[in-house]
């Protein structure tokens, strides 16, 4: 049986550029034998962390929303891909809210992400990761991975502001495909 890959799409646009690259990564992972589940976060009911710290005591989040469905999938995944456009100099609010809720996973299973391979996909409308703010997201993901003792095995990022721009860049699409295949092969 192949690896299990979970893809979290943080764009509010279902057909946005980061979503297109995430779909390309999914194709690469499937071609390499992985089972892939993709989630469009904007379409899910994910509420902010209440900061109640009940999960510190119980290891379980008390907020009853769609994160309850995502938690076991994240725990069971052999690899995770996070995809987001850059909005206001970092990744999207949809992805941020989901990641904030990982606090309950970390409290319940301190090693939940230890050694787990991650792939990161980012798109932005500016010309490079510095002037777009993408570098802020990159630094945040690096810090998060270090804290979780996870491993970022690949990055795909580039300029793609208008819908369909990613598909016009064969190199960017190929990098996303290879990222998916790499996660399917164990990082």
Backbone as JSON, one array per atom type, in Angstrom:
{
  "sequence": "XXXXXXXXXXXXXXXXXXXXXXXXXXXXXXXXXXXXXXXXXXXXXXXXXXXXXXXXXXXXXXXXXXXXXXXXXXXXXXXXXXXXXXXXXXXXXXXXXXXXXXXXXXXXXXXXXXXXXXXXXXXXXXXXXXXXXXXXXXXXXXXXXXXXXXXXXXXXXXXXXXXXXXXXXXXXXXXXXXXXXXXXXXX",
  "N": [[0.84, -1.18, 0.0], [0.5, 2.26, -0.76], [1.95, 5.41, 0.3], [0.26, 7.75, 2.46], [-0.96, 10.84, 1.7], [-1.76, 14.08, 2.73], [-3.28, 17.0, 1.62], [-3.54, 20.38, 2.18], [-5.37, 23.0, 1.12], [-5.07, 26.38, 1.07], [-6.19, 28.57, -0.21], [-8.75, 31.01, -0.89], [-9.83, 30.81, -3.36], [-11.05, 28.3, -5.31], [-10.01, 27.52, -7.75], [-7.62, 28.78, -7.85], [-4.13, 29.78, -8.16], [-2.32, 28.58, -6.27], [-3.89, 26.44, -5.56], [-4.06, 25.11, -8.02], [-1.4, 24.31, -8.3], [-1.23, 22.67, -6.07], [-2.99, 20.65, -6.85], [-1.51, 19.64, -8.95], [0.69, 18.65, -7.55], [-0.66, 16.66, -6.17], [-1.26, 14.97, -8.31], [1.31, 14.12, -8.99], [1.99, 12.73, -6.65], [0.05, 10.71, -6.63], [0.71, 9.36, -9.0], [3.07, 8.29, -8.19], [2.22, 6.35, -6.53], [0.88, 6.99, -4.15], [-1.81, 7.46, -1.81], [-4.04, 10.07, -1.89], [-5.51, 12.78, -0.2], [-7.2, 15.73, -0.55], [-7.96, 18.91, 0.82], [-10.06, 21.64, 0.72], [-9.73, 24.34, 2.42], [-11.14, 26.74, 2.74], [-13.73, 26.07, 2.28], [-14.46, 24.63, 4.47], [-15.74, 24.31, 7.83], [-13.95, 25.79, 9.97], [-13.01, 26.95, 12.95], [-11.49, 29.55, 14.97], [-8.82, 28.87, 17.32], [-9.76, 28.61, 20.69], [-8.12, 29.1, 22.79], [-8.43, 27.93, 25.24], [-7.07, 25.91, 26.5], [-7.9, 23.35, 27.25], [-7.11, 21.17, 25.81], [-4.52, 20.85, 26.67], [-4.75, 19.47, 29.0], [-6.34, 17.27, 28.25], [-5.67, 16.46, 25.68], [-7.38, 16.7, 23.62], [-9.24, 18.67, 21.39], [-11.81, 20.94, 22.17], [-13.44, 22.37, 20.5], [-15.99, 21.99, 18.32], [-15.96, 21.37, 15.16], [-15.01, 21.26, 11.68], [-12.35, 20.57, 12.02], [-12.25, 18.39, 13.66], [-12.64, 16.26, 11.97], [-10.39, 16.52, 10.39], [-8.19, 16.14, 12.14], [-7.58, 13.26, 12.74], [-6.8, 12.5, 10.18], [-4.56, 14.08, 9.64], [-2.85, 13.12, 11.62], [-2.53, 10.45, 10.78], [-1.37, 10.71, 8.29], [1.3, 10.15, 6.01], [2.7, 12.14, 4.86], [2.5, 15.69, 4.39], [1.13, 18.33, 2.53], [1.16, 21.77, 2.3], [-0.57, 24.4, 0.92], [-0.75, 27.68, -0.31], [-1.77, 30.98, -1.26], [0.06, 34.06, -1.09], [-1.06, 36.41, 1.06], [-1.23, 39.62, 2.11], [1.46, 39.6, 2.98], [2.07, 37.1, 4.08], [1.09, 33.63, 4.56], [-2.3, 32.47, 3.85], [-5.3, 33.38, 5.73], [-7.04, 31.26, 6.04], [-5.41, 28.97, 6.0], [-3.78, 29.59, 8.15], [-5.59, 29.6, 10.32], [-6.28, 26.89, 10.42], [-3.75, 25.71, 10.95], [-3.21, 26.92, 13.43], [-4.98, 25.51, 15.0], [-3.7, 23.12, 15.26], [-2.51, 23.08, 17.64], [-3.91, 21.61, 19.54], [-3.39, 19.01, 18.61], [-0.66, 18.89, 18.99], [-0.51, 19.16, 21.77], [-1.85, 16.86, 22.56], [-0.38, 14.83, 21.41], [2.69, 14.98, 21.49], [4.68, 14.24, 19.71], [3.44, 14.16, 17.27], [4.02, 15.19, 14.73], [6.64, 14.67, 14.42], [9.43, 14.07, 12.48], [7.82, 13.9, 10.25], [7.34, 14.35, 6.8], [6.98, 17.41, 5.06], [5.61, 19.35, 2.43], [5.73, 22.47, 0.84], [3.78, 24.87, -0.8], [3.63, 27.91, -2.4], [2.21, 30.87, -3.74], [2.44, 34.09, -5.26], [1.71, 37.53, -6.07], [3.67, 39.35, -6.66], [7.07, 39.95, -7.76], [9.07, 38.47, -6.51], [10.01, 36.4, -3.62], [10.71, 38.09, -1.52], [9.81, 40.83, -1.87], [7.14, 40.29, -2.09], [6.39, 39.33, 0.33], [6.39, 36.68, 0.72], [8.61, 35.55, 1.87], [8.2, 35.84, 4.57], [6.25, 33.91, 5.12], [7.73, 31.65, 4.43], [9.76, 31.71, 6.4], [8.14, 31.4, 8.67], [7.08, 28.8, 8.24], [9.47, 27.34, 8.3], [10.26, 27.76, 10.97], [8.07, 26.62, 12.29], [8.29, 23.92, 11.47], [10.73, 23.25, 12.62], [10.08, 23.49, 15.36], [8.07, 21.52, 15.57], [9.55, 19.35, 15.0], [9.5, 18.32, 12.51], [10.0, 17.75, 8.97], [10.74, 19.78, 6.26], [10.57, 18.89, 3.08], [10.51, 19.91, 0.57], [10.02, 22.8, -1.47], [7.81, 24.79, -3.34], [7.46, 27.65, -5.04], [6.35, 30.75, -6.47], [5.81, 33.48, -8.79], [2.52, 34.2, -9.48], [-0.09, 35.71, -10.05], [-2.61, 36.25, -11.3], [-5.56, 34.31, -11.92], [-4.9, 31.19, -13.34], [-2.28, 31.72, -14.04], [-0.28, 30.03, -12.97], [-0.51, 27.64, -14.42], [0.51, 28.43, -16.83], [3.18, 28.26, -16.58], [5.35, 25.99, -17.16], [7.64, 24.99, -15.79], [7.17, 25.61, -13.1], [4.85, 24.11, -12.65], [5.88, 21.56, -13.1], [7.72, 21.38, -11.0], [5.94, 21.31, -8.84], [4.63, 18.89, -9.36], [6.79, 17.1, -9.06], [7.31, 17.54, -6.35], [5.07, 16.38, -5.13], [5.47, 13.71, -5.92], [7.85, 13.2, -4.62], [7.12, 13.31, -1.88], [5.41, 11.12, -1.86], [7.2, 9.11, -2.16], [8.38, 8.99, 0.24], [9.71, 11.24, 1.06]],
  "CA": [[0.0, 0.0, 0.0], [1.28, 3.47, -0.89], [1.93, 6.42, 1.35], [-0.93, 8.58, 2.58], [-0.59, 12.26, 1.64], [-2.84, 15.03, 2.95], [-3.0, 18.32, 1.05], [-4.4, 21.44, 2.69], [-5.38, 24.14, 0.2], [-5.43, 27.56, 1.85], [-6.7, 29.68, -1.0], [-10.2, 31.14, -0.96], [-10.24, 30.52, -4.74], [-10.9, 26.87, -5.59], [-9.21, 27.34, -8.96], [-6.49, 29.7, -7.79], [-2.82, 29.26, -8.56], [-1.77, 27.63, -5.29], [-4.73, 25.24, -5.67], [-3.63, 24.41, -9.23], [-0.12, 23.66, -8.0], [-1.54, 21.58, -5.13], [-3.55, 19.57, -7.66], [-0.38, 19.06, -9.7], [1.43, 17.84, -6.57], [-1.49, 15.47, -5.94], [-1.07, 14.1, -9.47], [2.64, 13.51, -8.85], [1.94, 11.77, -5.55], [-0.75, 9.55, -7.07], [1.49, 8.63, -10.0], [4.12, 7.57, -7.46], [1.59, 5.3, -5.75], [0.31, 7.44, -2.89], [-3.22, 7.79, -1.66], [-4.04, 11.51, -1.62], [-6.74, 13.47, 0.16], [-7.04, 17.19, -0.59], [-9.01, 19.63, 1.52], [-10.22, 23.05, 0.41], [-9.99, 24.86, 3.75], [-12.12, 27.82, 2.7], [-15.05, 25.46, 2.26], [-14.7, 23.9, 5.71], [-16.06, 25.08, 9.04], [-12.82, 25.75, 10.89], [-13.06, 28.13, 13.8], [-10.2, 29.83, 15.63], [-8.51, 28.28, 18.63], [-10.33, 29.38, 21.8], [-7.1, 29.36, 23.8], [-8.96, 27.45, 26.53], [-6.07, 24.98, 27.03], [-8.44, 22.05, 27.65], [-6.3, 20.15, 25.13], [-3.31, 20.63, 27.46], [-5.11, 18.46, 29.99], [-7.0, 16.09, 27.7], [-5.16, 16.09, 24.37], [-8.49, 16.77, 22.67], [-9.81, 20.0, 21.18], [-13.24, 20.97, 22.49], [-14.18, 23.09, 19.46], [-16.62, 21.01, 17.44], [-16.06, 21.86, 13.79], [-14.42, 20.32, 10.73], [-11.02, 20.11, 12.44], [-12.4, 17.06, 14.26], [-12.49, 15.33, 10.85], [-9.02, 16.62, 9.89], [-7.18, 15.68, 13.1], [-7.08, 11.9, 12.52], [-6.16, 12.42, 8.86], [-3.22, 14.67, 9.8], [-2.04, 12.17, 12.42], [-2.26, 9.23, 10.02], [-0.69, 11.02, 7.03], [2.74, 9.92, 5.88], [3.26, 13.4, 4.41], [1.52, 16.77, 4.33], [1.44, 19.47, 1.67], [0.45, 22.99, 2.63], [-0.57, 25.27, -0.26], [-1.4, 28.95, -0.03], [-1.3, 32.23, -1.86], [0.53, 35.05, -0.12], [-1.99, 37.52, 1.28], [-0.73, 40.55, 3.11], [2.83, 39.3, 3.39], [2.24, 35.76, 4.65], [0.1, 32.7, 4.02], [-3.7, 32.88, 4.01], [-5.98, 33.21, 7.01], [-7.65, 29.92, 6.08], [-4.38, 28.02, 6.42], [-3.34, 29.99, 9.49], [-6.55, 29.13, 11.32], [-6.12, 25.44, 10.51], [-2.49, 25.41, 11.65], [-3.37, 27.31, 14.84], [-5.71, 24.45, 15.69], [-2.81, 22.0, 15.5], [-2.12, 23.18, 19.04], [-4.52, 20.46, 20.22], [-2.65, 17.81, 18.22], [0.65, 18.94, 19.64], [-0.72, 18.9, 23.19], [-2.28, 15.48, 22.76], [0.6, 13.9, 20.85], [3.83, 15.88, 21.27], [5.48, 13.8, 18.57], [2.51, 13.93, 16.16], [4.61, 15.58, 13.45], [8.08, 14.4, 14.46], [9.94, 13.35, 11.32], [6.84, 13.87, 9.15], [7.73, 15.23, 5.7], [6.07, 18.45, 4.6], [5.89, 20.09, 1.21], [5.12, 23.79, 0.91], [3.49, 25.51, -2.08], [3.23, 29.3, -2.21], [2.16, 31.73, -4.92], [2.31, 35.51, -4.92], [1.53, 38.38, -7.23], [4.84, 40.19, -6.89], [8.11, 39.31, -8.57], [9.94, 37.57, -5.75], [9.5, 36.1, -2.28], [10.98, 39.16, -0.55], [8.91, 41.96, -2.02], [5.76, 39.81, -1.96], [6.12, 38.89, 1.69], [6.47, 35.23, 0.78], [9.7, 35.17, 2.76], [7.64, 35.73, 5.92], [5.63, 32.59, 5.2], [8.83, 30.68, 4.41], [10.38, 31.71, 7.74], [7.18, 30.82, 9.61], [7.05, 27.35, 8.04], [10.74, 26.79, 8.8], [10.2, 27.77, 12.43], [7.07, 25.63, 12.69], [8.85, 22.58, 11.26], [11.76, 23.05, 13.64], [9.39, 23.28, 16.62], [7.36, 20.24, 15.53], [10.56, 18.33, 14.65], [9.1, 17.8, 11.2], [10.99, 18.05, 7.94], [10.26, 20.32, 4.99], [11.36, 18.19, 2.05], [10.5, 20.63, -0.69], [9.33, 24.08, -1.62], [7.46, 25.25, -4.68], [6.88, 28.98, -4.94], [6.6, 31.58, -7.63], [4.88, 34.54, -9.15], [1.31, 33.75, -10.17], [-1.1, 36.57, -9.45], [-3.93, 36.11, -11.92], [-5.99, 32.93, -12.05], [-4.37, 30.54, -14.52], [-0.86, 32.03, -14.25], [0.58, 28.88, -12.64], [-0.56, 26.69, -15.52], [1.29, 28.99, -17.94], [4.6, 28.12, -16.22], [5.62, 24.55, -17.1], [8.64, 24.67, -14.78], [6.49, 25.67, -11.8], [3.95, 22.95, -12.59], [6.74, 20.36, -12.98], [8.26, 21.36, -9.63], [4.86, 20.87, -7.97], [4.45, 17.46, -9.63], [7.91, 16.4, -8.43], [7.14, 17.62, -4.9], [4.11, 15.34, -4.76], [6.1, 12.41, -6.09], [8.86, 13.04, -3.56], [6.45, 12.96, -0.63], [4.88, 9.77, -2.01], [8.32, 8.18, -2.04], [8.89, 9.04, 1.61], [10.45, 12.48, 1.34]],
  "C": [[0.89, 1.24, 0.0], [1.15, 4.37, 0.32], [0.6, 7.18, 1.32], [-0.48, 10.04, 2.65], [-1.85, 13.1, 1.84], [-2.4, 16.38, 2.4], [-4.03, 19.3, 1.6], [-4.27, 22.65, 1.78], [-5.92, 25.36, 0.94], [-5.97, 28.73, 1.07], [-8.22, 29.79, -0.9], [-10.73, 30.86, -2.37], [-9.99, 29.04, -5.03], [-10.02, 26.6, -6.81], [-8.04, 28.32, -9.01], [-5.18, 29.01, -8.12], [-2.22, 28.28, -7.56], [-2.58, 26.34, -5.31], [-4.34, 24.42, -6.9], [-2.32, 23.67, -9.0], [-0.32, 22.5, -7.02], [-2.12, 20.39, -5.89], [-2.46, 18.87, -8.48], [0.47, 18.19, -8.78], [0.66, 16.55, -6.27], [-1.32, 14.48, -7.09], [0.28, 13.39, -9.38], [2.66, 12.45, -7.76], [1.17, 10.51, -5.95], [0.02, 8.71, -8.08], [2.61, 7.82, -9.35], [3.54, 6.55, -6.48], [0.96, 5.71, -4.44], [-1.2, 7.56, -2.96], [-3.25, 9.25, -1.21], [-5.43, 11.98, -1.26], [-6.43, 14.96, 0.19], [-8.24, 17.84, 0.08], [-8.94, 21.11, 1.19], [-10.66, 23.73, 1.71], [-11.07, 25.93, 3.78], [-13.55, 27.27, 2.74], [-15.39, 24.68, 3.53], [-15.07, 24.85, 6.84], [-14.9, 24.88, 10.02], [-12.82, 27.06, 11.66], [-11.71, 28.35, 14.48], [-10.05, 29.04, 16.92], [-9.08, 29.2, 19.71], [-9.28, 29.75, 22.84], [-7.52, 28.88, 25.18], [-8.0, 26.51, 27.25], [-6.65, 23.67, 27.57], [-7.6, 20.94, 27.03], [-4.98, 19.89, 25.87], [-3.55, 19.51, 28.46], [-5.58, 17.15, 29.36], [-6.4, 15.59, 26.39], [-6.2, 16.16, 23.29], [-9.0, 18.2, 22.6], [-11.31, 19.96, 21.43], [-14.07, 21.7, 21.45], [-14.71, 22.07, 18.45], [-16.87, 21.63, 16.06], [-15.35, 20.87, 12.89], [-12.98, 19.91, 11.06], [-11.12, 18.72, 13.06], [-12.26, 15.97, 13.19], [-11.04, 15.33, 10.35], [-7.97, 16.04, 10.85], [-6.69, 14.25, 12.84], [-6.38, 11.74, 11.17], [-4.74, 12.98, 8.92], [-2.31, 13.73, 10.58], [-1.63, 10.96, 11.61], [-1.43, 9.48, 8.76], [0.8, 10.7, 7.11], [3.46, 11.19, 5.41], [2.14, 14.41, 4.26], [2.02, 17.85, 3.38], [0.55, 20.62, 2.07], [0.56, 23.93, 1.44], [-1.34, 26.54, 0.05], [-0.9, 30.06, -0.93], [-0.73, 33.1, -0.73], [-0.48, 36.19, -0.1], [-1.43, 38.37, 2.39], [0.52, 40.03, 3.79], [3.01, 38.01, 4.17], [1.18, 34.85, 4.06], [-1.3, 33.08, 4.46], [-4.24, 32.63, 5.42], [-6.58, 31.82, 7.15], [-6.63, 28.89, 6.55], [-3.89, 28.33, 7.83], [-4.29, 29.46, 10.56], [-6.45, 27.62, 11.51], [-4.86, 25.09, 11.3], [-2.58, 25.8, 13.12], [-4.06, 26.2, 15.63], [-4.88, 23.18, 15.87], [-2.3, 21.99, 16.94], [-2.68, 21.99, 19.83], [-3.81, 19.16, 19.86], [-1.32, 17.75, 18.94], [0.5, 18.63, 21.13], [-1.09, 17.46, 23.46], [-1.23, 14.47, 22.36], [1.85, 14.71, 20.52], [4.69, 15.49, 20.07], [4.63, 13.56, 17.33], [3.14, 14.21, 14.81], [6.1, 15.28, 13.37], [8.49, 13.54, 13.26], [9.01, 13.33, 10.12], [7.3, 14.82, 8.05], [6.6, 16.17, 5.28], [6.55, 18.98, 3.27], [5.13, 21.41, 1.3], [4.98, 24.37, -0.49], [2.98, 26.92, -1.8], [3.2, 30.02, -3.55], [1.95, 33.16, -4.45], [2.24, 36.32, -6.2], [2.71, 39.28, -7.54], [5.9, 39.38, -7.62], [9.03, 38.38, -7.81], [9.44, 37.37, -4.32], [9.75, 37.21, -1.26], [10.0, 40.31, -0.67], [7.45, 41.56, -1.89], [5.39, 39.54, -0.51], [6.18, 37.39, 1.83], [7.56, 34.75, 1.74], [9.21, 35.04, 4.21], [6.99, 34.36, 6.12], [6.7, 31.51, 5.25], [9.46, 30.58, 5.79], [9.44, 31.09, 8.78], [7.12, 29.31, 9.47], [8.34, 26.7, 8.54], [10.74, 26.71, 10.32], [9.22, 26.72, 12.95], [7.63, 24.21, 12.57], [9.91, 22.28, 12.32], [11.12, 22.73, 14.99], [8.73, 21.91, 16.67], [8.29, 19.06, 15.29], [10.12, 17.56, 13.4], [10.17, 18.2, 10.19], [10.3, 18.61, 6.7], [11.16, 19.73, 3.91], [11.36, 18.9, 0.71], [9.62, 21.85, -0.66], [9.0, 24.3, -3.09], [6.84, 26.63, -4.47], [7.25, 29.8, -6.16], [5.52, 32.6, -7.86], [3.73, 33.97, -9.96], [0.15, 34.51, -9.56], [-2.49, 36.38, -10.0], [-4.28, 34.63, -12.07], [-5.5, 32.36, -13.38], [-2.9, 30.8, -14.78], [0.05, 30.84, -13.96], [0.64, 27.9, -13.8], [0.23, 27.16, -16.74], [2.79, 28.85, -17.71], [4.94, 26.63, -16.07], [6.63, 24.16, -16.02], [8.03, 24.65, -13.38], [5.58, 24.46, -11.62], [4.75, 21.65, -12.41], [7.32, 20.26, -11.57], [7.19, 20.88, -8.64], [4.62, 19.36, -8.13], [5.55, 16.65, -8.93], [7.83, 16.43, -6.91], [6.17, 16.54, -4.42], [4.72, 13.96, -4.85], [7.12, 12.15, -4.99], [8.23, 12.67, -2.23], [5.91, 11.54, -0.69], [5.98, 8.72, -1.85], [9.0, 8.27, -0.68], [9.73, 10.26, 1.92], [11.76, 12.45, 0.69]]
}
